[in-house]
Amino acid sequence: MIDKILVAADYQANKLVFDSAISLAKTTKADLMLLHVLGEDEPSFPIMLNYADHPVLSDYDYELYKKRYEDYRHRGLKFLQARAREARLAGVNTEFIQLTGNPGREICQLASNWSADLILVGSRGLKGLKEMFLGSVSNYVTHNAPCSVLIVRNDSDSVSYSLDSFDQEEAQKVPESQQHGLMS
């Protein structure tokens, strides 16, 4: 029986992953947990100058990096809030959490801690050398998850979420009380 579905969501997650999660949750009356992992492998992750190349970082450079990282973290929370709102409007009990770290490990750890029955994860379709050098989150999760995993293949015709698609309500600042831990 499926009572808890963990959905690993990133900015490139195609809508099919999210729609599949809602459909499964409605059919099985399962709870959803939406997870976004702030990881260095994400294209929008802010990059700090390498200290070895620039041994003296100015206060300005550091403050600029902190601002970019905070904006990045805030966009992740807005993204999760928007998807959680969609799921709740569809009648699905939904929570969300944003973590920092290695996406594959964080997904598996949360699945274990939350006692997930199923993990839904998208796939970028990496093959060969690209998969070997870039890694594959879905491959890692498949081999290390404490529960069943459903991989939703991303194809070129799938609709992806855009960070710019948030409405004005979602663009408001996330309250400080909702920035850490589980949120429902």
C-alpha positions, 0 to 999 in steps of 0.5 A, spaced: 500 500 500 502 506 498 501 512 503 507 516 502 510 519 496 516 523 496 517 527 490 524 529 488 523 536 484 528 541 481 527 547 477 528 542 471 523 537 473 518 536 467 511 537 469 509 530 468 513 528 474 509 533 478 502 531 475 504 523 475 505 524 483 498 528 484 495 523 480 498 517 484 497 520 490 489 522 489 488 514 486 492 511 493 489 517 497 497 518 499 500 524 502 505 527 498 512 530 500 515 535 495 523 535 496 528 540 493 535 539 494 540 545 493 545 542 490 552 544 487 550 540 480 544 545 479 545 549 473 542 555 477 547 554 483 550 561 485 558 560 484 563 563 488 570 565 486 575 559 487 579 562 493 585 558 490 585 563 484 583 569 488 586 568 495 583 575 497 576 575 496 573 582 498 567 583 502 563 586 496 564 579 493 562 575 499 556 579 500 554 578 493 555 571 493 551 571 500 545 575 496 545 570 490 545 564 494 539 567 499 536 569 492 537 562 490 534 559 496 528 563 496 526 561 489 527 554 491 522 555 497 517 559 492 517 553 487 516 548 493 510 553 495 507 553 488 507 546 487 504 544 494 499 549 493 497 546 486 497 539 490 493 541 495 488 544 490 487 538 487 485 535 494 492 532 496 495 532 503 502 535 501 508 538 505 514 540 502 522 541 505 528 544 502 535 541 503 542 542 502 547 537 499 548 531 494 541 530 491 541 523 491 543 522 498 538 527 501 532 524 497 534 517 500 535 520 507 529 523 507 525 517 504 528 513 510 526 518 515 519 520 512 518 512 511 516 514 504 513 508 500 514 511 493 519 516 490 518 519 484 524 522 480 525 525 473 530 523 469 534 527 464 536 521 460 543 522 461 547 516 457 554 514 457 560 519 458 555 524 460 552 520 466 559 517 468 562 524 469 555 528 471 552 523 475 545 521 475 540 522 481 535 517 478 540 512 478 543 513 485 536 513 488 534 507 484 540 503 487 540 506 494 533 508 496 529 504 502 523 504 498 520 503 491 522 508 485 518 510 479 522 514 474 519 519 470 522 520 463 523 527 461 522 527 453 523 533 449 516 534 448 515 535 456 513 541 459 518 544 464 516 549 470 520 556 469 522 560 475 519 566 472 512 563 472 510 564 479 504 569 480 505 575 484 502 572 490 508 567 490 513 572 489 512 575 495 517 574 501 517 567 504 515 568 511 522 566 516 517 561 520 517 557 513 524 557 511 526 551 515 524 544 516 518 541 514 512 545 512 505 544 510 
